[in-house]
């Protein structure tokens, strides 16, 4: 979808609307939403702008579905209405008979996303088809005008019959108007000696549609014949496949080549501005996006909106719009001095594709455009029209690597410039609300890659403490990113994102490598230390991990039994075969295994039978509020009792207060870990003798 989705909610609950908009946005759709609480609101909003979809809450007592449908049908019947309900027993048939396209339960987020996305795609396709049809009509008109001015005789044939002829063609054959030619076969104008040649040409062309050139003898009236060279090609007129015949003028050898060049030029350009059409600039944006995917970031896209376009259209009428477009185009050309590519996106929007990606230079260009258009005084009759521009820009990089994303972000920046009354260009600077999940993932991966290169990753240590006085020092290993302000950003903020991009494997290896170095250093100084290291799902799928680990243990002189590798219960379930193979390899080295987030699944005991572990770490859902939750206490006690015979030790995580700590001892827990005891820190300095 190349544009933000415009929605109107007929709903008396702003909270419901906010929640639904958030749900729709999570599917990756840019949304502009407005709320109509009654019929008057709806009428006013429809006057301001036409939405893509209306969503009507059936529980809204201020306006009925029938009223909403009636209001829409009186203004824009092509806008679909989706009925919203909170009732699980709603029969959709009755409401669809009243005019609703679909009926959706507000609580069913997935259904809401599917229906809105499907309906939106249909609306955007309809909009695109209308634009294409309008452009085709415009192009046909321009082509016709161009052919009328040609020195060559040109006609269109459909199934051998004339459907169009320019003035030169009429003149050449002695006709005074086109009506005399309509329905007349081309064979009637060819000399009897060449009619078989013309017949073969038409027959061959109908099969392969290949353009060509030939010479034929034509007849003008009953007595006069002339021989001429003609070109033929496939064209479309009013949706019908035709043959274009061009009989070259004897004056200067004809102008077919010039005509073709002009037609090609006009097919890509807007007639009033000379800028590229929207569909033509799309190809160039696609090329820039493909370059960006390969790391070649060399272009930016700038959008210029005439923010007061609706006011101009309402006050001065459609006749003034072409004049405004031409004058705005002239001003934009003066601002472009570095080979920028200019395009006409919509009636009120222009685009500039530039190789100037330096933010300061983009800012300077935007300032120049705003000043130039702000000072522009175009006229309509005796009235002067002032232009109020809104300018937004986006760099085409790996995070904006598809055309819809580029256009949406540029449009968002234009909207921000206008809505916040900024008389300056707004350059896209992503925040969490603007970024899609994929972009957030990729940006975090890029941050981490830079952090590894610049040595800005840190290991953090959190003690795991025995409740029964077992000897030895045990630490859970975490990692954190040191940002530009020297602040530590914990892994919890980015770990799931990097797993989705596959960077988890690289990060795991960095953690293991540096943790083993530290373990070797401290054990050589006499510390009886063991480390617990988490493995991401990326590492579970890494078939080379066991061999690499063996090399690292040997290089650092560390016995594998001083390291316990943790795998989440959910990862074990979703990648069971790979997890089992890895656990077997690690246990073959004598390394220990812990199952993290244990107890969250339906049958944790079954997992332990298949993959025996040295430790389990109780999941957060069972640890949450455990001091006051008897049910959770009983579940933890059952786990501890069930694991005793196999010798599997139980670790309780997330200890935040003394009450929880005192209860866990009575539940049969072996070890505890949490911020109440000591939060993760850069130095393993907990006093285990306490």
C-alpha positions, 0 to 999 in steps of 0.5 A: 500500500503506497499511501497511509490508510485513511479510516473514519470510525463511527464510534462513541468510544475513543479508547476502543478506536485507539486500541483498534488503530494500534491493532491495525498498525501492528500488521504493518499498515500506516493509518490515519484515523478520525472519529465521528461520534454522530451523523453530523460529525460523519458528514463534516469529516466526509466533506473534509476528505474521503476515507478508504474505509468507514468502521461503524460500531453497532453499539453506538446509540448516536447513529445507526448503521443504516444512517451511516450507509445512507450518508456514504451512499449519498456522497461516495458509494464506493467507500466500504463500511465495516460493522463493528460489534462487541457481541459474540452472537451477532448475526452478520447477515442482517447487517450485511443486508443493510449495506455493511461489507463485513462484520467484525468483533472488536475483540478479535484482533486477528480478524480485524487485521485481516478484514481491514487489510483485505478491504484496504488492498481492494480500495487501493487497487481501485484507486490505482486503476482509476489513476491508470485509466485517467492517465491512459485517457490523458495520454490518448488525448495527447497522442491524438493531438500530436498525431494531428500536428504530424506531417505524416499520414497516420491511421488506426485500423481495427480488424482491417477497418479504419477507426481513426485518421489524422488530417494528413491521412484524410488529405492524402486520400481525398477525404474531407472528414473522418466519418467518411473513413470510419468502417472503411476497409484499408483494402479499399485504399490499396491498389488491386496489384498490392491487395494480396500483399496488404492481406498477408501483412494484416494476417501476419501482424494479427499473429505476431504483433511485430512492427515493420516497414513496407512499400505499397501502391495506394489509390486515391479515388478511381484514377490516381495511384501513388506508392509510399513507404509505410510503418506499422505498429501495435497500439491500443485505442479505447481499449481495442487492439489496433494497428497504427499505420504511418505513411511517411511524408515525402517532405523531408523524409517524414518525421516518424522518428521524432514522433516516436520520441515525442510519444515516448517522452509524453508517455512518461510525463505530466502534460502540465509540468513536464515532470515524470508521472507517478507510475514512471518515478516508481521504477526509479524509486524501485531501482534506488531501493534495490541499490539500498538493499545491497548497501549502496545508499546514494539517493534520497526522496523529497516530497513537496505537498501543497498543504492548502490545496483543498482550499485553493480547489474549493475557492478557485475551482478546478480551472486554477489547479493546472495553473498552480501546478505549472507555476509550482513546477517552474519554482521547483525547477529553479531550486534543482541544480544537481540533476534531481529527478522531478515527479508529479505524484498527485494533484497536490504532491510533487516528488524529488529524487536526489543523489544529495544524501547529506542531511545538511544539504537536504535541509538547505534544499528544503529551505530553498523550496519552502522559501521559493513556493512561499513567495510564489504568487500565482494568479487566477483571473484577478485573484492571487493564490498563495501556496503553503508548502509542506516538505518531507524527506527520507534517505533511501537506505536498508531500512526503507528498502521498498517503494511503499515504505519510502512514499509512506515515510516521506508523506509522514514527514510532510504531514508532520511539517504541516500539522506541527506548523513547521516552516521547514523541511522534516527529514525522517528520523525513525522512532519506535512508533514510526518503525515497523517491527522488521525495521526495529530488528534490523536497526538493533542488529546494525547497532550491535554490529557497530558495538562489536566493532567498537568494543562497546559490548559488556558482560554482566554477572548475576550470582546464583546462590545456593539455599543449602550452602553448596560450595562454589561461585555460580554466575549467570552471564548477561550482555549489555550494549554501551550506548554513545552516552556510555549507558548500559542498555540491557539485552532484554531490550533487543534479544528477541529482535536480533534472534529474528534477524539471525544475529543471535548466533554471532552475539552468542559466540561473542558472549561465549568467547569473552565469558570463557576468557574471563572464566579462565582468568579467574579460575587461574587465580583460584576462584571456584567459579561456574558460569551459566550462559544462555543460547539463542534459537539461532545457536540451537540451529547452528550445526557448527557450534559443538566443534567451535565450542570444543576449540574455545574450551581447549584454547582457554584451558577450561573444562566444559563442566565449569559451564552450564548452557541454558536453553528456553523450554519454548525453544526446546519444544519448537526446535526439538530435534536440533535441541536434542542433538546439541544437548547430546553433543554438549553433554558428551563434552561434560558441559552442564545443561539448564532448561530456562523458563521451565513450567510454562509449557503444558507438559514440562516433565515430558521434556525432561524425559527426552532431554535430561538437564542438570538444572531447571529455572522456574518460569516468570509466570510461576514466580510472579507474586509467588509470596501471595499465590498459594497455587503457584507455590504448590506448582513450584513445590510439585516441580521440585519434588518431581525432580529430586529422584533424577538429581535435577536442581531447581533455580528460582529466578526473579527474586525481588523481595525478602518475603519471596526468598523466605518462602522458596526455602520451604518449597524445596528450591536449590538455588535463587537468583534475582535483583533482591540478592544482587542485580547484574553487574560488570564485575563478579564480586558477590560474597558467597561466604555470607 
